[in-house]
């Protein structure tokens, strides 16, 4: 396995598959900058993974490759963990394209540490304020089946943050979702903010109004891009503050 200069990223996250749309996604937050550049890995029709604690991105990269060969989430996770010399410092959550989820929390991850695996999701975290963080996240996933995946994932992060989150504080958050294409449907990042989950919610609301209409018109699986509706073209020609939902950063709370 390739070796990445490893960083301890004490984090809480959720990985999930939407049973209605097949979308796969990860939402994650931590008290270090730019969590979205290190932890979430998603591939359309394959799986979604968060690699955390003593982060090694190759755990996620190799697990996705194994999922593509036909292994399920538990088999792929077992295969990458068993040969990891420092597996007790790792934490990984994974869900595959069929909705099977699995997780690993090494015995040497910093407390509080743990995970809960449910139907088409896994929530996990380390160096948390307590078990109630993960329990609140799992409960949110269990009770939001009728909502879109982006909404479920952000609500789950919000529940974890409200329950205490990372015991060091707050700094960054990210949301990554793939639908049917090789490029993401959403890849939103708050890289340095005193209220990252709250800011991620604000950015998601803006993205729904300003970004998703643009994404919907992009080329799909070799099909040419569609001509955007006039209202989308007109909206994107406006300065950002004048567009629907335009405004400044989220106020602190």
Secondary structure, DSSP 4 states (H G I P E B T S, - for coil): ------EEE-EEEEEEE-TTT--EEEEEEESSS-GGGTSEEEETTTEEEEEEEEE-HHHHHHHHHHHHTT--HHHHHHHHHHT-TTGGGEEEEEEETTS-EEEEE-TTSPSS-EEEEETTEEEEESSBS-HHHHHHHHHHHHT-TTS-HHHHHHHHHHHHHHTT-BTT---EEEEEEE-SSSS-SEEEEE-S-TTHHHHHHHHHHHHHHHTHHHHTTS-BTTBPPPPPPHHHHHHHHS-GGGSTT---PPPP-
